[in-house]
Amino acid sequence: MIALTRLFRWPVLPLRLPSFIQGRRRQAIRSIQAMMIATGVIALAGTVWIEQTRTVALDREFAARLLLLQRERAAHPERPLFLVVGSSRMVMGFAPEQLPPIQTPDGRTATVFNFSHLGSGPVMNHLTLARLQHAGIRADWVILELMAGFLPKENAALVTSICTARDVAISDRYYRTGSLWWEYLKHRTIGLPNLARRALVFDDPTWGYGPLGSAGFVRESVDPALKARLMAAQERNFGFRLKDLTISEGNERAIRDSVQMLRDQGTTVHFLLSPEQEEFTRMYGPGKQAWFESYAHALAADLAVPLTDAREWLEPEDFEDGHHPLQRGRARFTQRLQQDVIAPMLASP
């Protein structure tokens, strides 16, 4: 019986694989390693090329306004510069092209330019100002918007989608340590093919913008159905932020750093609370609208920066979705901003 068991025992395979299989395994591992290294090198080279020569692929909006401003400065280098910096509210709400020539007390004509950016809150506003400083552009006056919906936190993925490595180094300090770099790496790996396709489009990025930075996509009117859909979209974007409104420590530092940066280069700063329709303000949680007003005025007083509250400057019919102006709202806001803020700032010593 024992002999039969030994006879039919399952043979034990040797632990060592045949040499030809081991050779193929080593070759496969080396091929995978080489492919990973090559992919990393290509991604790094593509990122460096795009960030050094094709930043328009990263942030077309900033690139367009920078090019327009550089053209204006080249045509009128003697003119002092007045910038408006803020969110999509200011992108769609301010058209400096509609203003008459504005004179300084010494008789010079000022260049008034809209350098706002879609989706921009305290961190992106600071990044815009830092980029302009890096480009050698210094403003004499800046209106800096404070918008409640961006005080709690700015979307790290949105910020890094337009950032170079240098931009991330500037902005990462306003987020949890390393979180912005992680989002940046994801954009430069997973998103590199789309980024490369955009980098290979060599057209004029200024199409759709006015010569002084205004947006060309502002609607003339909206029907009730479209307005309802647009309001629903704003509810999804800002409702949860305004319900429990607060400000992150990083965002407040970004505001303070922006003011200090501007003052260091001799720029006069003015805060602005941008227009909102009552239908939009219903998104605020109980007491949060009053809290925002109190916070903004306290911050302005602490920094010794004048503040203008423009939240009620427009009528309900002037908006497409409760806080983005239509063309008639833009015309009204532009004229009011010139009368109540721009002209007095230029007249001040």
Buried (B, 14 or more C-beta within 10 A) or exposed (E): EEEEEEEEEEEEEEEEEEEEEEEEEEEEEEEEEEEEEEEEEEBEEBBEEBBEEBBBBBBBBBBBBBBBBEEBBEEBEEBBBBBBBBBBBBBBBBBBBBBEEBEBEEEBEBBBBBBBBBBBBBBBBBBBBBBBBEEEBEBBBBBBBBBBBBBBBBBBEBBBBBBBEEBBEBBBBBBEEEEBBBBBBEBBEEEBEEBBEEBEEEEEBBEEBBBBBBBEEBBEEBEEEEBEEBBEEBBEBBBEBBEEBEBBEBBBBBBBBBBEBBBEEEBBBBBBBBBBBEBBBEBBBEEBBEBBBEBBBEBBEEBEBBBBBBBEBBEEEBBBBBBBBBBBBBBBBBEBBBEBBBBEBBEEE
